[in-house]
Amino acid sequence: PNGCVACFCSFVRGLPAAEQRNSPPANLNGLHIVAVASSPLSHNLAPLNIQGEWTRLTEIVGELDRTVALERVWPPTIRRLRELVAGQQQRVVHFMGHGGQNEDDEAVLCFERDDGSREDISAREFVQRVQGGVFLVTLNACGSATPGETIFGNLAKALVREQVPYALGTRFFVHDDDALAFSRDFYSDLARRPG
């Protein structure tokens, strides 16, 4: 009756203990966030206030007590994201943009091409491109943790199943103010983690 349980309690859903579960990094000195802010030119997608979201994220990171690097993927293409995380360790990928499902019931993220047009990246391809270089993916995209009929129907779950230690997604629409409040608290707590 007083609101959502998630507003008052910390909780996490994870892989069962019987499955192979990755441990968090031993230390997070030098936390490095790679942010993808994507709002492709498309008649089928509502434009997003990507510059506003990027500005708010930079303000959040600027308020943190510990040193946190924030790097923007520009242009917001899947190729450029891969270049920034390949061969790296302990990267956080923060995706801001549209998400959904394709005709094969697979989750997709709407990236941009070099010319700004829309390029839907399937969950399978996204997982392959970030695997090995990140320990956390934050998906500020609607439907990024929606249960699906295929193993790649739920992007957050697919990331964890394919050895990305942590992934955050949502089953529903997220208001910008709520996403902002979450990011501020989450990255602040993460940056304060001993390491």
KOLKOL-514850 format. One record per residue: x, y, z of N, C-alpha, C, O in turn. Coordinates in steps of 0.1 Angstrom, whole numbers, plus 5000, padded with zeros to 4 digits. Example, Ala and Ser with C-alpha at 12.3 -4.5 7.8 and 13.67 -1.06 7.14 Angstrom:
KOLKOL-514850
513249435078512349555078513249675078514249675085 512849785071513749895071512950005079513450115080 
//
This chain:
KOLKOL-514850
500849885000500050005000500850135000500350234996 502150125004503050245005503950254993504850334993 503650184982504550194970505150064967504749954972 506150064958506849944954507849894964508549974970 507949764965508849704974510249744971511149754980 510549754958511949784953512449914958513649944958 511450004962511850134967512350134981513050224986 512050024988512350015002513349905006513949905017 513449814997514349695000515349674988514949694976 516549634991517549594981517349454978517249364987 517249414965517149274962517749254948517849344940 518149124946518849084933518248954930518148864938 518048934917517748794912519048754905519648824898 519348634907520648584901520448434897519448374899 521548384891521548244887521448164899522048194910 520848044899520847954910522247914914523147914905 522447884926523747844931524347724924525547714922 523447634920523947514913524547544899525347474894 524147664893524747704880526047774882526347824893 526847784872528147854873527848004874527348064865 528248054886527948204888529348274889530148224896 529448374882530748454882530848544895529748594899 531948554900532248634912532448784907532848804895 532148874915532449014912533949034911534648954917 534349144904535849174904536349184918535649234927 537549144920538149154934538249304938538149334950 538549394929538549534932538049614921538149574909 537549734924536949814914537749954913537150054909 538949944916539750074915539750114900539950034891 539450234898539450284884538150244877538250194865 537050244883535750214877535650294863535850414863 535250224853535250284839533850244833533550134830 533050354831531750334825531850384810532250494807 531350294802531350314787529850334784529050234785 529450454781528050484779527650494764528350564756 526550424761526050434747524750514748523750464755 524650624742523450704742522950714727523450784719 521950634725521450604711520050654709519150604716 519850734699518450774695518450784679518550894674 518450674673518550674658517350744651516250754656 517750794639516650854631515750744625516250654618 514550744629513550644625512150694626511850754636 511350664616509950694617509150614627508150654632 509750504631509050404640509350424654508750364663 510350514658510750534671510550674676510850764668 510050694688509950834693511350884696512250804701 511651004693512951064696513251064711512251094719 514451044715514751044730515651164732516251224724 515551214745516351324749517751274753518151274765 518551224743519751164746520751254752521551224761 520851384747521751474752521451504767522351524775 520151514770519751534784520251414793520751434804 520051294788520451174796521951174797522351134808 522651204787524151204788524551314798525451284806 523951424797524351534807524051494821524851514830 522951424824522551384837523551274842523951274853 523951184833524851084837526251144840526951094850 526651244832527951304836527851374849528851384856 526751434852526551504865526651404876527251424887 525951284875526051184885527451134887527851124899 528151104877529551064878530451174884531351144892 530151294881530951404886530751424901531551484908 529551384906529251394921529951284929529951294941 530451184923530951064930532251104937533151184932 532451044949533651074957534951014951536051064952 534750894945535950824940536050854925535150894919 537250824920537550844906536750744898536950624899 535950794889535250704879535450764866535150884864 535850684856535950734842534650714835534050604836 534250814827533050804819533450834805533950934802 533150734796533550754782532250734774531550634776 532050824764530850814756531250734743532250764736 530350644739530550574726530050664715528850694714 530950714707530650804696531350774683532550764683 530650744673529150744672528650624679529350524681 527350624683526750514691526450384682525350344681 527550324677527450204669527950084677528650104686 527449974673527949844680529449824677530149774686 529849864665531349854662532149934672533149894677 531750064674532550154682532450104697533450114704 531350054701531249994715532249884716533049874726 532349794707533249684707534649724708535449674716 535049834700536349884701536749934715537949924719 535749994722536050044735536149944746536749974757 535549824744535549724755536449604752536849534761 536849584740537649474736538949474743539649574743 539349364749540649354756540649424769541749424775 539649484773539649564786539049474797538449364795 539249514809538649444821537849544829538149664829 536849484836536049564845535349684840535249784846 534949674827534249784821532749774825532249664827 532049884827530649894828530049954815530550054811 529149884809528449934797527049984802526349914808 526850114799525550174802524850214789525250314783 523750144786523050164773521850254776521050214785 521650364769520550444770519950454756520550514747 518750404754518050404741516850314741516350274751 516450284729515250204727515650054727516750014723 514649974732514849824731513549764728512549834727 513549634725512349564722512549424718513549364722 511649364710511749234705511649234690510949314684 512349134683512249124669511249014666510648954674 511048984653510048884648510448744653509648654652 511748724657512148594661512048574676512548484682 511348674683511248674698512548684705512748634715 513448764698514748784704514848934708514349024701 515448964720515549104724516449174714517449124709 516249304712517049394704517249524711516449564719 518449584708518749724712518849804699519449754690 518349924700518350014688519650104688519650204695 520650054681521850134680521750224668520650224661 522750304665522750384653523850334643524750264647 523650364630524750344621525550474620525150574627 526650474613527450594612526650714607526950824610 525650694598524850804593523650844602522850924598 523550774614522450814623521250734622520350744630 521150644611519950564609519950444619520950414625 518850384620518650274630519250144626519250104614 519850084636520349944634520049864646520549884657 519049774644518649684655519749574657520049504648 520249574669521349474673520649364682520049394692 520649244677520049134684520749104697521949144699 520049044706520649004719521848924717522948934724 521748824708522948734705524148814700525248794705 523948914691525148994687525649084698526849094699 524749144705525149234716526049154726527049204730 525549034730526348954740527648924734528648934741 527748884722529048844716530048964715531248944717 529449084713530349204712530849254726531949314726 530149234737530649284750531249174758531949204768 531049054755531548944763533048954765533848984755 533548924777534948924780535549064783536649064789 534849174781535449304784534649374794535049484799 533549324799532749394809532349304820532249184819 532049364832531549294843530149334846529449264854 529649444840528349484843527749554831528449634824 526449524827525749594817524549654823523749574828 524349784822523149854827522349884814522849964806 521149834813520249854802519149954805518149914810 519350084801518250174803517450174790517450274782 516850064788516050044775514849954779514949854786 513649994774512449924777512549784772513049754762 511949694780511849554776513249474776513349374769 514249524782515549464782515649344791516649264791 514649314799514649194808513249124807512849064817 512649134796511349074794511448924791512248894782 510748844799510848694796510448674781509548734776 511148584775510948544761510848394759511248324767 510448364747510348214743511748154740511848034740 512648244736514048194732515048224742514748304751 516248164741517248194751517748334750518348384760 517548404739517948544738516748634739516848754735 515648594743514448674745514548774756513948884755 515348744766515548824778517048864777517948784781 517348984773518749024771519549024784520648974784 518949074795519749074808520148934812521248904816 519148844811519448704815520448644805521248564809 520348674792521248614783522648664785523648584784 522848784789524248834793524848754804525948714803 524048734815524548664826524848524823525848464827 523948454815524148314811525348304803526048194803 525748404795526948394787528148454793529048504786 528148454807529348494814529648634816530848674820 528748724814528848864819528348864833527248834835 529248894843528848874857527548934861526748874868 527249054857526049134861525449204850526049264841 524049204850523349274840522049334847521449264855 521749454844520449514849519649554837520049614828 518349514838517449544827516049564834515849554846 515049594825513749614830512749544821512949524809 511649494827510549434819509649534813508949504803 509649654818508649754815509249884811510449894810 508449984808508850124805509450184818508950164829 510450264817511050334828511050484825511450524815 510450554835510450704833511850764835512650704843 512150864828513550924829513950964843515050944847 512951024851513351064864513650944873514550954881 512950834871513250714879514650654875515350604883 514950654862516150604857517350684862518350634866 517150814863518150914868518350884883519550874887 517350864891517450844905518150704907519050694916 517750604900518450474901519950484898520750444905 520250554887521650564882522550634893523650594896 521950744898522650824909523050734921524150724925 522050664926522250574938523150454934524050424942 522850394923523550274920525050294917525850224923 525450394909526850424906527550474918528750454920 526850554926527450604939527850484948528950484953 526850394950527150274958528250194952529150144959 528250174939529250094932530650154934531650084936 530750284932532050354933532550344947533750354949 531750344957532150334971532550194976533050174986 532350094967532649954971534149944973534949994965 534549884984536049874987536749804976536149714969 537949844973538649784963539949844960540749794952 
//
